[in-house]
Structure formats: C-alpha cells, structure tokens
Amino acid sequence: MEFSFFRLPNGLRCIHRQVKNTVAHCALCINAGSRDEHPDEYGLAHFCEHAFFKGTEKRRAWQVNCRLENLGGELNAFTTKEDTTLHATVLRGDFAKAVELLSDIAFHSTFPDHELEREKEVIVDEINTYKDSPFDLIYDTFEDMLFEGSDLGHNILGRKAALMRYNGDSLRRFTRRTHTIDQMVFASIGNFSVKTAQTIAERYFGGCTTPSRDFERVAPVGYTPFEKSVVKHTHQTHCIIGNRAFSYEEEQRLPLMLVTNVLGGPSANSVLNMVLREQNGLSYNIEAAYTPYGDTGIETIYFSSDHCNSDQCIELIERELKRMRTTLPTTRQLSMAKKQFIAQMAISTESNENYMLGAAKSYLVHDEMDSMKEVFAKVQALKPVQLTEVAEAVFKNMSRLIYK
C-alpha cells in the first residue's frame, strides 16, 4: 500500500506514506476555492491564503512566519478554483511542530485588520504582476470567457476595488461557510509509521470541529464557442485555443490526459513542439494542458510567436487537431505514448512533496485513491479508438483568444 488511510473522530480524513528520508512533508487540503465565492466575495479565497499567515490566537504574524523557517523548514500555501492547500516541509524530528502550526493557522487564525491592510498592498502588487504577463493574463481571460456566467467564470486573484472592501469579518464569514472538516484532507509523508502520524494528527486536529458544508456547487451550463482578438500592443502574438473538457468523475479523463501529453506535453518530442518549433521555427513557447474540475474541465493549447507567424501557427495546430480526431494511432505510436506518459508519472513521484499533494487532492475529490500500479495498468489498457473519441469530443469547435 503506497498510502495508509485513517479518519479522526471528528471526521477529518487523513493519509500517510512512510518513506526513508530525513525530510517530512505535510499538508491540509481544503475543498474550497474561488468557485465557492459569492459574487460579492470574488478574490476572498486567495485573500484567505495570504491571511492565514497574519496571526492566530496565540501567534503574531512574525511568529507564524518564523516558526518553521527558524528550523530550516518551509511553510507555504496556494489557491486554485476548487481548493486551498496549506503545506509544510521540515526535518523529520520537527514534524509535530509543522502539524501543530498547520492546525493553528487553519482553525485559529484571527485575521487582524491592521495586518490585512498591509497584505492588501502585496496582493495588489501580485495582481499587477499578472497584468504585466500576457502568458498569465490570457489564460485567466480565456477561462473567464469559457465559463462565463458560472462560478468558475472569474479569476482567482479578484479585483483591486473589491479587495479594498474586505476585512477580517469578510474572511471569517467565508471560512466558516467553506472551510469545513468534511471537506478537508490531512496528508503526510516521512520516515515514521502511520501510527505516529495518526497520533500527532489526532493531537493537533482531533479537537477541531466545524459544521458540515450546507451548499453544493452548480455545474456550468452550455456555452457557444467563440473567436476573439484583443489588441494589447505586445511584442508577440499570444494565443489560446481551447474548449471545455471532462470532469474528475468521467472515465474519458485518462485518455484525454494521454492525448494532451502527446499533443503538447512537457517532452521535446510532443507533436506541437516538433511541428511549430523544430520543423518550422515558428514558436519558442507551445504547450497543451488539461485541467479537470469536479463537474467540468478545460483543455487549452497556448503558443506565442512573432505577429507575422501567428496565422501559420494556428493553421498547423488546427491541422494536427484534425489528424488526432480522425486518425487512429498505430500500435507503435500508442505503445510509445503510453511508455512516455507512465515514465513521466513515475518520475514525478520522486518528489515526495508533489506526490503527497497529488495523492491528497485525489483523496479529497474521490474519497479513494488508486495506487500508481493501478493507474499504470489503466493507461496500458487504453485502446486507440479511445484516444480519437476524446479528441473528437474536445478538439472540435474549439474557442480561440488572441492577444496582439
């Protein structure tokens, strides 16, 4: 068993993996992100991520920030559309200290207004940084358009004017409604037994209680594919071609992951990298990505190029998309694609922290988790027709956004 599972008396789901390492990692994954914000709360989930570091009932902000760093460890957090994760890395002997700190900031943060006012300026700077990056901005804008009118149709950072209105009470209302124990998973990985992990988790999380979540997410309704060009006066053309895709719960998720990896994954021999960069010298940045959500997903192809080359790039991409929709991969092509994909997944597990965070997310979403061996077997069982079927479903009638 790669991970062991246990549940605390208060309902908190936990997973642990024992590995031979001097470093330990732990994380609290919360199934609450920007899609859980009300229209008058846009940006609050991300604001919470920052505010967790600004003081608790027994610690000031500098004490939170120094608690693990003084030991050589790290404390961090991130927010997505659907979840917020607090995570820490320490030496094995300091694991209990890390767990105690995660519990303290997750359940006892005070969100002091004087600290929040300073942090707003930090987030404003973060928003400005994103606006200065066409690569980041075009992704956010495209997703806003693709899910317009739904709770996925607004960016994670929010807007400056709304941010300035928020205070400690705003954060407390949001966390009371969304950060409930039934929507959390605690994960750990390190050189100690599951019994030790359970004892420490129960010591620091066992006394925490919250009501259960009393709302459900609403799936996005259908949309009409679009094509839009925006004049940004950038040095290059930036383009995203994409569509809605499969959710976490759909079986087509795995074949689409494989197709996406073949099309524009991180390997230098991906189809689009070979066609646009290696064979034609048209683009330095070209990639495909698939992100599943609880009730939908998004597939994107991004490239940047000189303005005079953008039309040819789009033409070549469309040609490859059509080929993947209509042509079955050969036995050799499929075998190579599977081997590459499996090897990439195996190599990714060499990072214990990334492996733990991925496992925690899987358990948070599915309430169960396949072993890597089971995942590899599912990949090996994929048939050529499954790849063309998902390509036909997703790569047809795609939307397009261009920054020039």
C-alpha positions in Angstrom: 0.0 0.0 0.0 1.5 3.3 -1.1 -0.5 5.4 1.4 -2.3 4.4 4.6 -5.7 5.9 5.3 -7.3 6.8 8.6 -10.1 9.1 9.8 -10.1 11.1 13.1 -13.1 11.0 15.4 -14.1 14.5 14.2 -14.3 13.2 10.6 -11.1 14.6 9.2 -9.8 12.2 6.5 -6.0 11.5 6.7 -3.4 9.8 4.5 0.2 8.9 5.3 3.1 7.3 3.5 6.3 6.1 5.2 9.5 6.7 3.2 13.1 6.6 4.1 14.1 10.2 4.2 15.3 12.8 6.7 12.7 15.3 5.4 9.0 15.2 6.2 6.1 16.9 4.4 2.5 17.6 5.5 -0.5 19.4 4.1 -4.0 20.3 4.8 -6.1 20.3 1.6 -9.4 22.2 1.8 -12.0 21.7 -0.9 -12.8 25.4 -1.1 -11.5 27.8 -3.8 -12.5 30.7 -5.9 -15.6 29.0 -7.4 -17.1 28.9 -3.9 -17.1 32.7 -3.6 -20.4 34.6 -3.8 -20.4 37.5 -6.4 -19.6 40.0 -3.6 -16.7 37.8 -2.4 -14.5 37.5 -5.6 -10.9 37.2 -4.5 -11.6 36.1 -0.9 -10.4 32.5 -1.2 -7.0 33.8 -2.4 -7.1 36.6 0.3 -7.6 33.9 2.9 -4.5 32.1 1.7 -2.5 35.2 2.5 -4.4 36.0 5.7 -3.6 32.6 7.3 0.0 33.8 7.8 -1.1 37.1 9.6 -1.6 35.8 13.1 -3.5 33.3 15.3 -5.0 33.3 18.8 -1.5 32.6 20.2 0.9 33.8 17.5 1.6 37.1 15.8 2.4 37.2 12.1 6.2 37.2 12.6 5.9 34.2 14.9 3.8 32.3 12.3 6.4 33.1 9.6 9.4 32.2 11.8 8.1 29.1 13.5 9.4 26.6 10.8 11.8 28.8 9.0 14.0 29.2 12.1 14.2 25.4 12.0 15.3 25.4 8.3 11.8 24.3 7.2 9.2 25.9 4.9 5.5 26.9 5.3 3.5 27.8 2.2 0.0 27.8 0.6 -1.7 28.0 -2.7 -5.3 28.6 -4.0 -7.0 27.2 -7.1 -10.5 27.4 -8.5 -11.6 24.5 -6.3 -9.2 24.1 -3.4 -6.9 25.8 -0.9 -3.8 24.0 0.4 -1.6 24.7 3.4 1.7 22.7 3.4 4.9 22.5 5.3 8.3 20.8 4.8 10.6 20.1 7.8 13.2 17.7 9.1 11.6 14.5 10.4 12.2 15.5 14.0 10.2 18.7 13.6 7.1 17.0 12.0 4.9 17.5 15.1 5.8 21.3 15.1 4.7 21.6 11.5 1.4 19.8 12.1 0.7 22.0 15.1 1.3 25.1 13.1 -0.9 24.0 10.2 -3.7 23.3 12.7 -3.2 26.7 14.4 -3.4 28.8 11.2 -6.2 26.7 9.7 -8.5 26.8 12.7 -7.3 29.7 14.9 -6.3 32.5 12.6 -7.6 35.9 13.8 -7.3 37.8 10.6 -6.3 41.1 12.3 -7.4 44.1 10.2 -4.1 46.0 10.7 -2.2 43.1 9.2 -4.7 42.6 6.4 -4.5 46.3 5.3 -0.7 45.8 4.7 -1.3 42.5 2.9 -3.8 44.0 0.5 -0.9 46.0 -1.0 1.0 42.8 -1.5 -1.9 41.3 -3.3 -2.4 44.4 -5.4 1.3 44.0 -6.5 0.6 40.4 -7.3 -2.4 41.4 -9.5 -0.3 44.0 -11.3 2.4 41.3 -11.9 -0.2 39.1 -13.6 -1.4 42.0 -15.7 2.1 42.6 -16.9 2.4 39.0 -18.0 0.4 38.2 -21.3 1.0 34.5 -20.7 -0.8 34.5 -17.3 -3.4 37.1 -18.3 -4.6 35.3 -21.4 -5.2 32.1 -19.5 -7.3 33.8 -16.9 -9.3 35.8 -19.5 -9.9 32.7 -21.7 -11.2 30.7 -18.7 -13.4 33.6 -17.6 -14.9 33.6 -21.1 -15.2 29.8 -21.4 -17.2 29.6 -18.1 -18.9 33.0 -18.2 -22.0 33.1 -16.0 -20.8 30.2 -13.8 -18.9 30.1 -10.5 -15.8 29.2 -12.5 -16.1 32.3 -14.6 -14.0 34.7 -12.6 -10.2 34.8 -11.8 -8.7 33.7 -8.5 -7.0 36.9 -7.6 -10.1 39.1 -7.8 -10.1 42.8 -8.4 -8.4 45.6 -6.5 -11.5 47.6 -5.7 -13.3 44.6 -4.2 -10.1 43.6 -2.3 -10.0 47.0 -0.6 -13.5 46.4 0.9 -12.7 43.2 2.6 -11.8 42.9 6.3 -11.4 40.3 9.0 -15.2 39.7 9.2 -15.3 39.0 5.5 -12.7 36.3 5.9 -14.3 34.8 8.9 -17.7 34.6 7.2 -16.1 32.9 4.1 -14.0 30.4 6.1 -17.0 29.4 8.4 -19.1 28.7 5.3 -16.5 26.9 3.2 -13.6 25.5 5.3 -15.5 22.6 6.9 -13.8 19.5 8.2 -15.9 17.2 6.0 -14.3 19.0 3.0 -10.6 18.5 4.2 -7.8 16.0 3.9 -4.7 16.0 6.0 -1.7 14.3 4.3 1.8 13.5 5.4 4.9 11.7 4.1 8.0 10.9 6.0 10.2 8.3 7.8 7.7 7.4 10.6 4.9 5.0 10.9 1.2 5.6 10.2 0.6 5.1 13.9 2.9 8.0 14.7 1.3 10.1 12.0 -2.2 9.3 13.4 -1.2 10.1 17.0 0.2 13.5 16.0 -2.7 14.3 13.7 -5.2 13.5 16.4 -3.3 15.5 19.0 -3.5 18.7 16.9 -6.5 18.3 14.7 -8.7 16.0 16.8 -10.2 18.8 18.9 -11.1 20.9 15.9 -14.8 21.0 15.0 -17.0 22.7 12.3 -20.5 22.2 10.9 -20.7 20.2 7.7 -21.0 22.0 4.4 -24.5 23.1 3.6 -24.2 24.1 -0.1 -23.4 22.4 -3.4 -21.6 23.6 -6.4 -23.6 24.3 -9.5 -22.3 22.9 -12.8 -21.8 25.4 -15.7 -24.4 25.5 -18.4 -23.5 25.1 -22.1 -21.7 27.8 -24.0 -21.2 29.0 -27.6 -17.7 28.6 -29.0 -16.0 32.0 -29.7 -13.2 33.6 -31.5 -11.8 36.9 -30.2 -8.8 39.1 -30.9 -7.6 41.8 -28.5 -5.1 44.5 -29.2 -2.6 44.5 -26.4 0.4 46.1 -28.2 2.6 43.2 -27.1 5.9 42.3 -28.7 4.5 38.9 -29.7 1.1 37.4 -30.5 -0.2 35.2 -27.7 -2.9 32.7 -28.5 -5.0 30.2 -26.7 -7.2 27.6 -28.5 -9.3 25.6 -26.1 -12.6 24.0 -25.1 -14.5 22.6 -22.1 -13.4 19.1 -21.3 -14.1 16.2 -18.9 -14.5 16.4 -15.2 -12.7 14.4 -12.5 -15.6 11.9 -12.4 -15.6 11.0 -16.1 -13.8 7.9 -17.4 -12.6 9.9 -20.5 -10.3 11.9 -18.2 -7.4 9.4 -18.5 -7.4 9.0 -22.3 -7.6 12.8 -22.6 -4.6 13.2 -20.3 -2.7 10.9 -22.6 -3.8 12.7 -25.8 -2.9 16.1 -24.3 0.6 14.8 -23.3 1.2 13.5 -26.9 -0.1 16.8 -28.4 1.8 19.3 -26.3 3.1 17.9 -23.1 6.5 18.7 -21.5 8.6 16.4 -23.7 10.6 18.0 -26.5 9.1 15.4 -29.0 5.5 16.4 -28.4 3.6 16.8 -31.7 3.1 20.6 -31.5 6.7 21.3 -30.3 8.0 19.3 -33.2 5.7 20.9 -35.8 5.9 24.5 -34.7 9.3 24.8 -33.2 11.6 22.1 -34.5 10.3 21.7 -38.1 9.2 25.3 -38.8 10.9 27.6 -36.2 7.7 29.5 -35.6 7.4 29.4 -31.8 9.5 29.1 -28.7 6.6 28.6 -26.4 4.0 26.0 -27.3 2.1 23.7 -24.9 -1.2 21.9 -24.3 -2.8 21.4 -20.9 -5.8 19.7 -19.4 -7.3 20.7 -16.1 -10.3 18.7 -14.8 -12.8 20.2 -12.2 -15.5 18.5 -10.2 -18.2 18.9 -12.8 -16.3 20.0 -16.0 -12.8 20.7 -17.2 -10.8 22.8 -19.6 -8.4 21.9 -22.4 -6.0 24.6 -23.7 -3.3 24.9 -26.3 -1.1 28.0 -25.9 1.5 29.5 -28.1 3.4 32.7 -28.6 5.0 33.8 -31.9 6.0 36.8 -33.9 2.9 38.6 -35.2 3.7 37.6 -38.8 3.8 33.9 -37.9 0.6 33.6 -35.8 -1.7 32.6 -38.7 0.6 29.9 -39.8 0.9 28.6 -36.2 -2.9 28.4 -35.9 -3.2 26.6 -39.3 -0.7 24.0 -38.3 -2.3 23.5 -34.9 -5.7 23.0 -36.5 -4.2 20.5 -38.9 -2.8 18.4 -36.0 -6.1 18.6 -34.1 -8.0 17.3 -37.1 -5.5 14.5 -37.6 -5.9 13.4 -33.9 -9.7 13.4 -34.3 -9.8 11.4 -37.5 -6.7 9.1 -37.5 -6.2 6.2 -35.2 -2.7 6.0 -33.7 -0.6 3.0 -34.8 0.2 0.2 -32.3 3.8 1.5 -32.1 2.7 5.2 -31.6 0.3 4.2 -28.9 2.9 2.0 -27.2 5.4 4.8 -27.2 2.9 7.3 -25.9 1.9 5.1 -23.0 5.5 4.4 -22.1 6.4 8.1 -22.1 3.3 9.0 -20.0 3.9 6.3 -17.5 7.5 7.2 -17.1 6.6 10.9 -16.6 4.2 9.9 -13.8 6.7 7.6 -12.2 9.4 10.3 -12.2 7.0 12.9 -10.7 6.6 10.7 -7.7 10.4 11.1 -7.0 9.3 14.5 -5.4 7.8 13.3 -2.1 6.0 16.6 -1.6 4.4 16.6 -5.1 3.5 13.0 -4.7 1.8 13.7 -1.4 -0.1 16.8 -2.7 -1.3 14.8 -5.7 -2.5 12.0 -3.5 -4.2 14.3 -1.1 -6.1 16.0 -4.0 -7.2 12.7 -5.3 -8.4 11.5 -1.9 -10.2 14.9 -1.4 -12.0 14.6 -4.7 -12.8 10.9 -4.9 -12.7 9.7 -1.3 -10.4 7.0 -2.5 -7.1 6.7 -4.4 -5.7 4.3 -7.0 -2.1 3.1 -6.4 0.4 4.0 -9.1 0.4 0.4 -10.2 -3.3 0.6 -10.8 -3.0 3.9 -12.7 -0.3 2.4 -14.9 -2.5 -0.6 -15.6 -5.3 1.7 -16.7 -3.0 3.6 -19.0 -1.7 0.3 -20.5 -5.3 -0.8 -21.2 -6.3 2.2 -23.3 -7.3 1.5 -26.8 -6.5 3.6 -30.0 -10.2 4.3 -30.5 -10.5 5.9 -27.0 -7.9 8.5 -28.0 -9.7 9.5 -31.2 -13.0 9.6 -29.4 -11.9 12.1 -26.7 -10.1 14.1 -29.4 -13.3 14.3 -31.4 -15.3 15.3 -28.3 -12.8 18.1 -27.2 -10.8 19.2 -30.2 -13.9 20.0 -32.4 -15.5 23.5 -32.4 -12.8 25.0 -30.1 -12.7 28.6 -29.0 -9.9 31.0 -29.6 -8.5 34.1 -27.9 -5.6 36.1 -29.4 -3.6 38.9 -27.9 -1.7 41.1 -30.4 
